[in-house]
């Protein structure tokens, strides 16, 4: 689930806190994306950090699927 907001503008919002709490408790939170999300995502792409390969950081386990490069690294 995505919430559109700039920097810390979502802090303190009860609806956002509820969704985060629900997710952390292991429940599905659904998927709703407003029409504006793809526009914001494209506009903000220049500020997104690039993917970092798992093999670069020795603290990360070797040989696991690397989700950042299109492999399914999430077992959930």
VENTA-V763237 format. One line per field, one symbol per residue. phi: phi as a letter, one per 30 degrees, with the letter a starting at -180 (. if undefined). A space follows every 50 residues. Layout:
BEGIN
phi->???
END
This chain:
BEGIN
phi->.cbdachcdcdidddddddddddddjddcibbbddddedddddcedcddd dcdeddcdddddicecddciddccdd
END
